[in-house]
Amino acid sequence: MTWTPTADWPRLSRATAHLDTPLAVLDLGALRSNADDLATRAAGTPIRVASKSVRCRRVLTEVLARREYAGVLAYSLPEALWLVREAVTDDVVVAYPTVDRTALAELVHDPAAAAAITLMVDDPAQLDVVDAVASPGRRECVRLCLELDASLALPGLWVGVRRSPLRTADDARRAAEVIARRPGFRLVGMMSYEAQIAGLGNQSVAGSTPAAKARTAVVRRLQDRSWRELPERRGAAVAAVREVAALEFVNGGGTGSLERTTTDSSITEVAAGSGLFGPGLFDAYQAFQPAPAASFALDVVRVPAPGTVTVGGAGWVASGPPGPDRLPTIAWPEGLHYLGSEAAGEVQSPLTGPGAAGLGVGDRVWFRHAKAGELCERVDVLHVVDGDRVVDRWPTYRGEAKAFG
């Protein structure tokens, strides 16, 4: 699908004209096009869907029906339990370690869940928490995935996110040996997420300042530097762990790094989710440009001054380091921007610029959330548009009364 702003945003406006705002829309054609694009970029490597970037059960079902996609990378154990019990999937890896004792008790006493869900670990203390919930002889065997940190460590500079303490082949082997000696656990996978490549934009967007352009150039150089060391280090760690445990999978990457990650011979699957929705942060990626499949609309509620209009709400700020890139992107009409003194407000957001001239009370403005799945924390349903009409309403996690933190 080729997204044409001058045609597609007005199309969404016409399709949803009968609906009140705020409303969130999922363009089915754009979603399927993005799923195709991710599969092409993965080049035959199976894609595990990162549910944190989706947060809608119907979207997960839609994508997992495709042959290129297999399994879910969940962001919490309660979420994983729910997805298995709702028959969304029988293969879930929980992407982050958990100490949720209530959820662990449910897992270890449910044979079907224990067979379908894999927990993330990087420290023996995480195993102790499981054993404290139920001793090995009184519970199901727990499947484990060992996380290797993929960040780039330079003298005086850490490039990436702070995740696992395990960084070397020796670290990984020792951790695998600890697991092998612990009854009631089975090491079945490894994960290594290169956030500094997959999660950082590396292209200047329109209107970027010279400082922002310089930062983007530095990001590209650091990403290249990181990739020169990571495959060898990761490959050595995977080989070391395979001498201890029979691994079923080795997961890596994210939407922003698929082309690179799939060339790493130690990887058996990749993770992706954000690229299905195409959020605002992805405007700053060089290698690909997804269609904005998920968006939200607000109506103009007042005209406070010539050249300025105000929409109700819009203060849907994304997580991460505070900055302008965490604000919703004003997608349509073109030629609108926030007031620097107010930005995106909780109850109202004044917008100014050339695009404001043609807008009046009741007119619609379209936005894209900076991060993909977080949009679904704000609305109960995604209005599914196929072509020129709304064809369905898909509940979000929030709409199904699920709050997984």
C-alpha positions as CSV (number, residue, x, y, z in Angstrom):
1,M,0.0,0.0,0.0
2,T,1.3,3.4,-0.9
3,W,0.1,6.0,1.6
4,T,-0.8,9.3,0.1
5,P,-1.6,12.0,2.7
6,T,-3.7,14.1,0.5
7,A,-5.9,11.2,-0.3
8,D,-5.8,8.9,2.7
9,W,-6.2,11.3,5.6
10,P,-9.3,12.8,4.0
11,R,-10.5,9.3,3.3
12,L,-10.3,8.4,7.0
13,S,-12.1,11.7,7.8
14,R,-15.0,10.7,5.5
15,A,-15.2,7.2,6.9
16,T,-15.3,8.3,10.5
17,A,-17.4,11.5,10.1
18,H,-20.3,10.0,12.0
19,L,-18.1,9.2,15.0
20,D,-17.3,11.5,17.9
21,T,-13.8,12.2,18.9
22,P,-11.4,11.4,20.4
23,L,-11.4,8.3,18.3
24,A,-8.6,5.9,17.3
25,V,-8.6,4.3,13.8
26,L,-6.9,1.2,12.5
27,D,-6.6,1.3,8.7
28,L,-6.8,-2.4,7.7
29,G,-5.1,-2.0,4.4
30,A,-2.2,-0.2,5.9
31,L,-1.9,-2.8,8.7
32,R,-1.7,-5.6,6.2
33,S,0.7,-3.7,4.0
34,N,3.0,-3.1,7.0
35,A,2.8,-6.8,7.9
36,D,3.9,-7.6,4.3
37,D,6.7,-5.1,4.6
38,L,8.0,-6.5,7.9
39,A,7.9,-10.1,6.4
40,T,9.9,-8.9,3.4
41,R,12.4,-7.2,5.6
42,A,12.7,-10.3,7.7
43,A,13.6,-12.3,4.6
44,G,12.2,-15.6,5.7
45,T,13.1,-15.4,9.4
46,P,10.1,-16.0,11.6
47,I,8.7,-12.9,13.3
48,R,7.6,-13.1,16.9
49,V,5.0,-10.3,17.5
50,A,5.9,-7.8,20.2
51,S,2.6,-7.3,21.9
52,K,3.7,-4.2,23.8
53,S,3.6,-2.4,20.5
54,V,0.1,-3.7,19.6
55,R,-2.1,-4.1,22.8
56,C,-5.1,-5.3,20.8
57,R,-6.0,-9.0,20.8
58,R,-7.7,-8.9,17.4
59,V,-4.6,-7.3,15.8
60,L,-2.5,-10.1,17.3
61,T,-4.9,-12.7,15.9
62,E,-4.9,-11.0,12.5
63,V,-1.1,-11.0,12.2
64,L,-0.5,-14.4,13.7
65,A,-2.7,-16.0,11.1
66,R,0.0,-15.2,8.6
67,R,2.7,-17.9,7.9
68,E,5.6,-15.4,8.4
69,Y,4.6,-14.8,12.0
70,A,4.9,-17.2,14.9
71,G,4.4,-16.6,18.6
72,V,4.2,-13.5,20.9
73,L,6.8,-11.5,22.8
74,A,4.7,-10.4,25.7
75,Y,5.5,-7.6,28.2
76,S,4.1,-9.2,31.3
77,L,3.3,-12.6,32.7
78,P,-0.4,-11.8,33.4
79,E,-0.7,-10.7,29.8
80,A,0.9,-13.9,28.6
81,L,-1.4,-16.0,30.7
82,W,-4.4,-14.2,29.3
83,L,-3.3,-14.6,25.7
84,V,-2.8,-18.3,26.1
85,R,-6.1,-18.8,27.8
86,E,-7.9,-16.8,25.1
87,A,-6.2,-19.1,22.5
88,V,-4.4,-16.2,20.8
89,T,-1.2,-18.3,20.8
90,D,0.4,-21.3,22.4
91,D,3.9,-19.8,22.3
92,V,4.6,-16.7,24.4
93,V,8.0,-15.4,25.6
94,V,7.7,-12.9,28.4
95,A,10.2,-10.2,27.4
96,Y,11.1,-9.0,30.9
97,P,11.9,-10.8,34.1
98,T,9.0,-11.1,36.5
99,V,8.5,-11.3,40.3
100,D,4.7,-11.2,40.1
101,R,4.1,-14.0,42.6
102,T,0.3,-14.2,41.9
103,A,0.9,-14.7,38.2
104,L,3.8,-17.1,38.8
105,A,1.5,-19.2,41.0
106,E,-1.0,-19.4,38.1
107,L,1.7,-20.4,35.7
108,V,3.3,-23.1,37.7
109,H,0.0,-24.8,38.6
110,D,-1.4,-24.7,35.0
111,P,0.1,-27.4,32.8
112,A,-1.1,-25.8,29.5
113,A,0.2,-22.4,30.5
114,A,3.6,-23.8,31.7
115,A,4.0,-25.6,28.3
116,A,3.2,-22.4,26.3
117,I,5.0,-19.6,28.3
118,T,8.7,-18.9,28.6
119,L,10.0,-16.6,31.3
120,M,13.0,-14.2,30.8
121,V,15.9,-14.5,33.3
122,D,19.4,-13.2,33.7
123,D,20.0,-13.7,37.5
124,P,19.6,-16.8,39.8
125,A,17.6,-14.6,42.2
126,Q,14.8,-14.7,39.6
127,L,14.7,-18.5,39.9
128,D,14.6,-18.2,43.7
129,V,11.4,-16.2,43.4
130,V,9.8,-19.0,41.4
131,D,10.9,-21.6,43.9
132,A,9.5,-19.5,46.8
133,V,6.1,-19.6,45.1
134,A,6.2,-23.4,44.6
135,S,9.0,-25.8,45.1
136,P,10.2,-27.9,42.1
137,G,8.4,-31.0,43.2
138,R,5.1,-29.2,43.6
139,R,4.8,-27.4,40.3
140,E,5.2,-27.7,36.6
141,C,8.6,-27.3,35.0
142,V,9.2,-23.7,34.1
143,R,10.6,-22.8,30.6
144,L,13.3,-20.1,30.6
145,C,14.9,-17.7,28.1
146,L,18.3,-16.3,28.9
147,E,18.8,-12.7,28.0
148,L,22.2,-11.5,26.7
149,D,22.8,-7.7,26.8
150,A,23.3,-6.3,23.3
151,S,24.3,-2.8,24.2
152,L,27.6,-1.3,22.9
153,A,30.0,-0.5,25.8
154,L,32.7,2.0,24.9
155,P,35.1,3.7,27.3
156,G,33.0,6.2,29.2
157,L,30.0,5.7,27.0
158,W,27.1,3.1,27.2
159,V,25.2,2.9,23.9
160,G,21.9,1.1,24.3
161,V,19.5,0.3,27.2
162,R,20.4,-1.2,30.6
163,R,19.0,-4.7,30.4
164,S,20.8,-7.9,31.3
165,P,24.0,-8.1,33.3
166,L,25.1,-11.0,31.0
167,R,27.3,-9.7,28.2
168,T,29.9,-12.3,27.3
169,A,30.0,-15.9,26.3
170,D,31.5,-16.8,29.7
171,D,28.7,-14.9,31.4
172,A,26.0,-16.7,29.4
173,R,27.6,-20.2,29.9
174,R,27.8,-19.7,33.6
175,A,24.2,-18.6,33.8
176,A,23.1,-21.6,31.7
177,E,25.1,-24.0,34.0
178,V,23.3,-22.5,37.0
179,I,20.0,-23.2,35.4
180,A,21.0,-26.7,34.4
181,R,21.7,-27.5,38.1
182,R,18.3,-26.2,39.3
183,P,15.5,-28.7,39.3
184,G,12.2,-27.6,37.9
185,F,13.6,-25.3,35.2
186,R,14.4,-25.8,31.5
187,L,16.4,-23.4,29.5
188,V,14.8,-23.3,26.0
189,G,15.8,-20.0,24.5
190,M,18.0,-16.9,24.3
191,M,17.2,-13.3,23.6
192,S,19.4,-10.3,22.7
193,Y,17.7,-7.1,21.8
194,E,19.8,-4.4,20.1
195,A,17.8,-1.4,21.2
196,Q,20.5,1.0,20.1
197,I,19.9,-0.2,16.5
198,A,16.3,-1.3,16.5
199,G,14.9,1.5,18.7
200,L,16.8,4.6,17.6
201,G,15.8,6.7,14.6
202,N,18.8,7.4,12.2
203,Q,17.3,9.9,9.7
204,S,16.7,13.6,10.1
205,V,13.0,14.6,9.7
206,A,11.7,17.7,8.0
207,G,12.5,20.8,10.0
208,S,15.4,19.2,11.9
209,T,17.8,21.7,13.5
210,P,21.5,21.5,12.7
211,A,22.1,20.0,16.2
212,A,19.5,17.3,15.5
213,K,21.0,16.5,12.2
214,A,24.5,16.2,13.8
215,R,23.0,13.9,16.5
216,T,21.5,11.7,13.7
217,A,24.8,11.4,12.0
218,V,26.4,10.3,15.3
219,V,23.6,7.7,15.9
220,R,24.3,6.2,12.5
221,R,28.0,5.9,13.2
222,L,27.4,4.3,16.6
223,Q,24.9,1.9,15.1
224,D,27.4,0.8,12.6
225,R,30.1,0.5,15.3
226,S,27.7,-1.6,17.4
227,W,26.9,-4.0,14.6
228,R,30.6,-4.6,13.9
229,E,30.9,-6.2,17.4
230,L,27.5,-7.7,18.2
231,P,27.1,-10.6,15.9
232,E,30.4,-12.1,16.9
233,R,29.8,-11.6,20.6
234,R,26.2,-12.9,20.4
235,G,27.3,-15.9,18.2
236,A,29.9,-16.9,20.7
237,A,27.4,-16.6,23.6
238,V,24.8,-18.7,21.8
239,A,27.4,-21.3,21.0
240,A,28.5,-21.5,24.6
241,V,24.9,-21.9,25.9
242,R,24.1,-24.5,23.3
243,E,26.9,-26.7,24.8
244,V,24.8,-26.6,28.0
245,A,21.2,-26.6,26.8
246,A,19.2,-27.6,23.7
247,L,17.9,-24.2,22.7
248,E,14.6,-24.0,20.8
249,F,15.0,-20.4,19.7
250,V,17.3,-17.4,19.7
251,N,15.5,-14.1,19.4
252,G,16.9,-10.8,18.4
253,G,16.1,-7.4,16.8
254,G,13.1,-5.3,16.5
255,T,11.2,-3.4,13.8
256,G,14.1,-1.0,13.2
257,S,16.8,-3.6,12.8
258,L,15.3,-6.5,10.9
259,E,17.6,-6.2,7.8
260,R,20.7,-6.4,10.0
261,T,19.4,-8.9,12.6
262,T,18.4,-11.5,10.1
263,T,22.0,-11.6,8.8
264,D,23.2,-12.8,12.1
265,S,23.5,-16.6,11.8
266,S,23.0,-17.2,15.5
267,I,19.4,-15.8,15.3
268,T,16.5,-18.1,14.6
269,E,13.7,-15.6,15.0
270,V,13.2,-11.8,15.2
271,A,10.8,-9.7,17.1
272,A,8.7,-6.9,15.7
273,G,5.5,-5.0,16.5
274,S,5.8,-1.2,16.2
275,G,6.1,-1.5,12.4
276,L,2.6,-2.9,12.2
277,F,1.1,0.4,13.3
278,G,3.7,2.8,12.0
279,P,3.9,5.4,14.8
280,G,5.4,8.9,14.7
281,L,8.9,7.9,15.9
282,F,9.4,5.8,12.8
283,D,9.5,8.9,10.6
284,A,13.1,9.1,11.7
285,Y,14.2,5.7,10.4
286,Q,16.3,5.5,7.3
287,A,15.8,1.9,6.1
288,F,12.0,1.8,5.9
289,Q,8.8,3.8,6.2
290,P,5.7,2.0,7.4
291,A,2.2,3.4,6.6
292,P,0.5,5.1,9.5
293,A,-1.9,2.3,10.1
294,A,-2.9,3.4,13.6
295,S,-3.9,7.0,14.3
296,F,-6.3,9.1,16.3
297,A,-8.5,12.1,15.6
298,L,-9.6,15.1,17.6
299,D,-12.0,17.9,16.6
300,V,-11.4,21.6,16.7
301,V,-13.4,23.0,19.6
302,R,-12.4,26.7,19.5
303,V,-10.5,29.3,17.5
304,P,-8.8,31.4,20.1
305,A,-7.0,33.8,17.7
306,P,-6.5,34.2,14.0
307,G,-4.1,31.5,12.7
308,T,-4.7,29.3,15.8
309,V,-7.2,26.5,16.5
310,T,-7.6,24.4,19.5
311,V,-8.4,20.7,19.6
312,G,-9.8,18.9,22.6
313,G,-7.1,16.8,24.3
314,A,-4.0,15.5,22.5
315,G,-1.8,15.2,25.6
316,W,-1.1,11.6,24.8
317,V,2.7,11.8,25.5
318,A,4.8,8.7,24.9
319,S,7.1,7.1,27.4
320,G,10.9,7.5,27.2
321,P,13.3,10.4,27.6
322,P,11.2,13.6,27.7
323,G,11.4,15.6,24.5
324,P,9.4,16.9,21.5
325,D,9.7,13.6,19.8
326,R,7.5,12.0,22.5
327,L,4.5,14.2,21.5
328,P,1.9,13.0,19.1
329,T,2.8,13.8,15.5
330,I,0.2,16.2,13.9
331,A,-0.5,14.2,10.7
332,W,-3.2,16.1,8.9
333,P,-4.0,18.8,7.8
334,E,-0.4,19.7,6.9
335,G,1.1,22.9,8.1
336,L,0.1,22.7,11.8
337,H,2.4,22.7,14.8
338,Y,2.1,23.0,18.6
339,L,2.5,26.2,20.5
340,G,5.9,26.0,22.3
341,S,4.4,27.4,25.5
342,E,1.7,24.7,25.7
343,A,2.6,21.7,23.4
344,A,0.1,18.8,23.7
345,G,-2.2,19.5,26.6
346,E,-4.3,17.1,28.7
347,V,-7.6,18.8,27.9
348,Q,-6.8,21.1,25.0
349,S,-4.0,21.7,22.5
350,P,-3.7,24.9,20.6
351,L,-2.3,24.4,17.1
352,T,-0.9,27.1,14.8
353,G,0.7,27.4,11.4
354,P,-0.5,27.8,7.8
355,G,-2.8,24.7,8.1
356,A,-4.9,26.5,10.7
357,A,-6.3,28.9,8.2
358,G,-8.8,26.5,6.7
359,L,-10.0,25.0,10.0
360,G,-13.0,25.9,12.1
361,V,-15.0,24.5,15.0
362,G,-16.0,20.9,14.4
363,D,-13.2,20.2,11.8
364,R,-11.0,17.1,12.3
365,V,-7.3,16.9,13.0
366,W,-5.4,13.6,12.7
367,F,-2.5,12.6,15.0
368,R,-0.1,9.7,15.3
369,H,1.1,8.5,18.7
370,A,4.9,8.6,19.0
371,K,5.0,5.0,20.1
372,A,2.9,2.2,18.7
373,G,1.1,0.3,21.4
374,E,0.7,3.1,23.9
375,L,-2.2,4.6,21.8
376,C,-4.3,1.6,22.9
377,E,-3.9,2.6,26.6
378,R,-5.9,5.7,25.7
379,V,-8.9,4.2,24.0
380,D,-11.3,1.3,24.4
381,V,-11.6,0.4,20.7
382,L,-9.9,0.8,17.4
383,H,-12.3,1.7,14.7
384,V,-11.3,-0.5,11.8
385,V,-11.5,1.2,8.4
386,D,-11.2,-0.8,5.2
387,G,-11.2,1.4,2.2
388,D,-13.9,4.1,2.6
389,R,-15.9,2.8,5.6
390,V,-15.7,1.6,9.1
391,V,-16.1,-2.2,9.0
392,D,-15.5,-3.2,12.7
393,R,-14.6,-2.1,16.2
394,W,-11.7,-4.0,17.7
395,P,-11.4,-3.7,21.5
396,T,-8.0,-2.7,22.9
397,Y,-6.5,-4.3,26.0
398,R,-8.1,-1.4,27.9
399,G,-11.4,-2.0,26.2
400,E,-11.3,-5.6,27.4
401,A,-10.6,-4.3,31.0
402,K,-7.0,-5.5,30.9
403,A,-4.3,-3.3,32.4
404,F,-0.9,-5.1,32.4
405,G,1.3,-2.2,33.5
